[in-house]
Amino acid sequence: MSLNSLNPMYLIVHIGTKSGKEQSSEAYPSSGGPQGSLMRPLLFSIFVNDFFSVNRFCFTKLYADDSHSYHAAKIKDINQLQVEVNKDIKQVSKWMRENGMQLNIRKYKNTVIVP
């Protein structure tokens, strides 16, 4: 389910600021929610609900707005593991683009643990 499929009356938010007697014009953001809103965690959960179906090979855990993906293989299958992880990274990147987000490659880390 995407936020676009929700009834718009629940998502109407206007933003404006006031400084002294000066009032800014109102703005209506196309995404996100007001800071500190009780609806924000719920909307985020709905937004990322289908994220778990993106990966075909990796097991994924979400921590607030961060995610971790795991994959295990025997050392003899390390090349296949690399192929599968790369496929999942491409799928995650595609999902993020489709949902108006961007993969931050500078924060991406890959760790291989060998027994």
C-alpha angles and dihedrals in degrees: 000000000000129000088247090067093056122097105271093222089073093052102049108126127164125196127202137149133214127203114179105310094339116103122190121222115263121260127199111209117216094216142020129037138257116289110262094013117149088222094059098081091045093050091047091051091051090046095054096035094108094043090094091061093057099077116072098180108021130072110231133206125187123213110187102295096346129084136200125197124199133195130173131199140156115265091250088059096049093116091054090047090054091051092049095046091049090051090052092048089054090050092049090049090050092049090050093051091048089052097047097258134115130222109239100220091185089065094045114108130184121199127186116197117194121190 
